[in-house]
Amino acid sequence: MASKDSSTPSTIDDPTYRKGVVELLGLLAYGEISACERLAEDAKMAPDLKTKVEIAAMATAEFGHFEKLRDRLVELGEDPYATMQQFSAIFERFHKQTSPSDWLEGLVKAYVGDGLAADFYREIAAYLDADTRALVLDTLSGTGHSEFVIDAVRGAIDRDHRVGGRLALWGRRLMGEALSQAQMVVAERDALTTVLVGGVDHPGMDLAAIGRMFTRLTEAHAARMEKLGLAA
């Protein structure tokens, strides 16, 4: 993944670049509040109080990330909710296609989905000005609960090996849907695409590099699945 020198002057005053950054922050913010909402719902399916609390803590961490993104949009003079709302269809479409049937599927979705999103936005962050890049990377720092998810999934597989096959199929479905949505975002949002491919006084990715990016996302997903004990 390429990166810009941190001393590169900010291009936030360029209207095209600024629009792309605002869209990116809105996309991230909606993703965080959406994840918070879904995790809160998943907590209701937890088999015991400890698991319920752990999932609720994950939701709280996502909300904290959302607040940072919302506050930055306000600093930029933008209405954060209007900016976020334009991405509602993308997330609703994804969640409609990936509604978990139990708490384990919810955990896998949170772990895999959060990881995929983080990888995707980290790739984009390499082409951002230093301030925006730092904010994006900070909000993608993780919820701190990955070990809980790994232990819970692996424990469930140890108790019933049939769970592993079901969750492995679920993970592949999540990957397919997530990549599809990511590709749609890149294709549909001109300002975001400009940030990604360059054109505003900074280098970006060409089509071949974008293809390699999606290959890296797939490889990182496979590594996460292996940690869960769900390697293909």
C-alpha positions as CSV (number, residue, x, y, z in Angstrom):
1,M,0.0,0.0,0.0
2,A,1.4,3.3,-1.0
3,S,1.5,6.2,1.4
4,K,1.9,10.0,1.3
5,D,4.6,11.8,3.2
6,S,3.1,13.2,6.4
7,S,4.7,16.6,5.5
8,T,2.5,16.9,2.4
9,P,0.4,20.0,2.8
10,S,-3.3,19.5,3.4
11,T,-5.5,19.8,0.4
12,I,-8.7,20.1,2.4
13,D,-9.3,23.6,0.9
14,D,-9.6,22.1,-2.6
15,P,-13.4,21.8,-3.1
16,T,-13.3,18.4,-5.0
17,Y,-10.9,16.9,-2.4
18,R,-12.9,18.4,0.5
19,K,-16.2,16.9,-0.9
20,G,-14.5,13.5,-1.1
21,V,-13.2,13.7,2.5
22,V,-16.7,14.8,3.7
23,E,-18.3,11.8,1.9
24,L,-15.7,9.5,3.4
25,L,-16.3,10.8,7.0
26,G,-20.0,10.5,6.4
27,L,-19.7,6.9,5.2
28,L,-17.5,6.0,8.1
29,A,-19.8,7.7,10.6
30,Y,-22.9,5.9,9.3
31,G,-21.0,2.6,9.4
32,E,-20.1,3.1,13.0
33,I,-23.6,4.1,14.2
34,S,-25.0,1.2,12.1
35,A,-22.6,-1.2,13.7
36,C,-23.5,0.1,17.1
37,E,-27.2,-0.4,16.5
38,R,-26.7,-3.9,15.1
39,L,-24.5,-5.0,18.0
40,A,-27.1,-3.7,20.5
41,E,-29.7,-5.9,18.7
42,D,-27.3,-8.9,18.6
43,A,-26.7,-8.6,22.4
44,K,-30.3,-9.6,22.9
45,M,-29.5,-13.0,21.4
46,A,-26.6,-13.6,23.7
47,P,-26.8,-16.9,25.7
48,D,-25.7,-15.5,29.0
49,L,-25.1,-12.2,30.8
50,K,-21.3,-12.1,30.3
51,T,-21.7,-12.5,26.6
52,K,-24.4,-9.9,26.5
53,V,-22.2,-7.4,28.3
54,E,-19.2,-8.1,26.0
55,I,-21.3,-7.5,22.9
56,A,-22.8,-4.3,24.4
57,A,-19.3,-3.1,25.2
58,M,-18.4,-3.6,21.5
59,A,-21.4,-1.5,20.6
60,T,-20.3,1.3,23.0
61,A,-16.8,1.3,21.4
62,E,-18.4,1.8,17.9
63,F,-20.4,4.7,19.3
64,G,-17.3,6.3,20.5
65,H,-15.8,6.1,17.1
66,F,-18.9,7.6,15.6
67,E,-18.7,10.6,17.9
68,K,-15.2,11.5,16.7
69,L,-16.3,11.4,13.1
70,R,-19.4,13.4,13.8
71,D,-17.5,16.0,15.6
72,R,-15.0,16.3,12.8
73,L,-17.8,16.9,10.3
74,V,-19.2,19.6,12.5
75,E,-15.7,21.2,12.6
76,L,-15.7,21.2,8.8
77,G,-19.0,23.1,8.9
78,E,-21.0,20.2,7.6
79,D,-24.3,18.8,8.9
80,P,-23.2,15.3,10.0
81,Y,-26.6,13.7,9.8
82,A,-27.4,15.0,6.3
83,T,-23.9,13.8,5.2
84,M,-24.4,10.4,6.8
85,Q,-28.0,9.9,5.5
86,Q,-26.9,9.7,1.9
87,F,-25.3,6.3,2.7
88,S,-28.2,4.8,4.5
89,A,-29.2,2.7,1.5
90,I,-25.8,1.1,1.2
91,F,-25.8,-0.1,4.8
92,E,-29.4,-1.1,4.9
93,R,-28.8,-3.2,1.8
94,F,-25.8,-4.9,3.3
95,H,-27.6,-5.6,6.6
96,K,-30.7,-6.9,4.9
97,Q,-28.5,-9.4,3.0
98,T,-26.5,-10.4,6.1
99,S,-29.0,-10.6,9.0
100,P,-27.6,-13.1,11.6
101,S,-29.7,-16.0,12.7
102,D,-28.1,-16.3,16.1
103,W,-25.5,-14.6,18.4
104,L,-22.6,-16.5,16.9
105,E,-23.4,-15.3,13.4
106,G,-23.7,-11.8,14.9
107,L,-20.2,-12.1,16.4
108,V,-18.7,-13.3,13.2
109,K,-20.4,-10.5,11.3
110,A,-19.1,-7.9,13.7
111,Y,-15.5,-9.3,13.7
112,V,-15.3,-10.0,9.9
113,G,-17.3,-6.9,8.9
114,D,-15.4,-4.5,11.1
115,G,-12.1,-6.0,9.9
116,L,-13.0,-5.7,6.2
117,A,-14.2,-2.2,6.6
118,A,-11.1,-1.2,8.6
119,D,-8.8,-2.7,5.9
120,F,-10.7,-0.9,3.1
121,Y,-10.6,2.5,4.8
122,R,-6.9,2.1,5.8
123,E,-6.2,1.6,2.1
124,I,-8.0,4.8,1.3
125,A,-6.3,6.6,4.2
126,A,-3.0,6.3,2.5
127,Y,-4.1,9.0,0.0
128,L,-5.6,11.5,2.6
129,D,-4.1,14.6,4.1
130,A,-2.3,14.0,7.4
131,D,-5.1,15.2,9.7
132,T,-7.9,13.2,8.0
133,R,-5.7,10.2,7.8
134,A,-4.9,10.3,11.5
135,L,-8.7,10.6,12.3
136,V,-9.6,7.7,10.1
137,L,-6.9,5.5,11.5
138,D,-7.9,6.4,15.0
139,T,-11.5,5.4,14.5
140,L,-10.4,2.1,12.9
141,S,-8.3,1.2,15.9
142,G,-10.7,-1.7,16.8
143,T,-13.1,-2.3,19.6
144,G,-10.6,-4.2,21.7
145,H,-12.8,-7.2,21.9
146,S,-11.3,-9.4,19.1
147,E,-10.0,-12.0,21.6
148,F,-13.5,-12.3,23.1
149,V,-15.0,-13.0,19.7
150,I,-12.2,-15.5,18.8
151,D,-12.6,-17.4,22.1
152,A,-16.4,-17.5,21.8
153,V,-16.4,-18.8,18.2
154,R,-13.7,-21.3,18.8
155,G,-15.4,-22.5,22.0
156,A,-18.6,-23.0,20.2
157,I,-16.9,-25.0,17.5
158,D,-15.2,-27.2,20.1
159,R,-18.6,-27.9,21.6
160,D,-20.2,-28.7,18.3
161,H,-18.1,-29.1,15.2
162,R,-21.1,-28.6,12.9
163,V,-21.0,-25.0,14.0
164,G,-17.7,-24.5,12.2
165,G,-19.1,-25.5,8.8
166,R,-22.1,-23.2,9.2
167,L,-20.1,-20.2,10.3
168,A,-17.5,-20.8,7.5
169,L,-20.2,-20.6,4.9
170,W,-21.6,-17.5,6.7
171,G,-18.1,-15.9,6.6
172,R,-17.8,-16.4,2.9
173,R,-21.3,-14.9,2.4
174,L,-20.3,-11.9,4.5
175,M,-17.1,-11.4,2.4
176,G,-19.0,-11.5,-0.9
177,E,-21.6,-9.0,0.2
178,A,-19.0,-6.7,1.8
179,L,-16.8,-6.7,-1.3
180,S,-19.8,-6.0,-3.5
181,Q,-20.8,-3.1,-1.4
182,A,-17.3,-1.7,-1.3
183,Q,-17.1,-1.9,-5.1
184,M,-20.4,-0.1,-5.4
185,V,-19.2,2.7,-3.1
186,V,-16.1,3.2,-5.3
187,A,-18.2,3.1,-8.5
188,E,-21.1,5.3,-7.3
189,R,-19.3,8.1,-5.4
190,D,-17.3,10.3,-7.8
191,A,-15.8,12.5,-5.1
192,L,-14.7,9.5,-3.1
193,T,-13.3,7.9,-6.2
194,T,-11.3,11.1,-6.9
195,V,-9.7,10.8,-3.4
196,L,-8.8,7.2,-4.1
197,V,-7.5,7.5,-7.7
198,G,-5.9,10.9,-7.2
199,G,-6.3,14.0,-9.4
200,V,-6.2,16.6,-6.6
201,D,-2.5,17.4,-6.4
202,H,-1.7,14.0,-5.0
203,P,-1.1,10.5,-6.4
204,G,-3.7,7.8,-6.2
205,M,-4.3,4.3,-7.4
206,D,-4.7,3.2,-11.0
207,L,-7.2,0.4,-11.9
208,A,-4.5,-2.3,-11.5
209,A,-3.7,-0.9,-8.0
210,I,-7.4,-1.0,-7.1
211,G,-7.5,-4.6,-8.2
212,R,-4.5,-5.4,-6.0
213,M,-6.2,-3.6,-3.1
214,F,-9.2,-5.9,-3.3
215,T,-6.9,-8.9,-3.5
216,R,-5.3,-7.7,-0.2
217,L,-8.7,-7.3,1.3
218,T,-9.5,-10.9,0.4
219,E,-6.2,-12.2,1.8
220,A,-6.8,-10.3,5.1
221,H,-10.3,-11.8,5.4
222,A,-8.9,-15.3,5.0
223,A,-6.4,-14.6,7.8
224,R,-9.2,-13.4,10.1
225,M,-11.3,-16.5,9.3
226,E,-8.3,-18.7,10.2
227,K,-8.1,-16.9,13.6
228,L,-11.7,-17.8,14.2
229,G,-11.0,-21.5,13.4
230,L,-13.0,-21.1,10.2
231,A,-10.3,-21.5,7.5
232,A,-11.7,-22.8,4.2
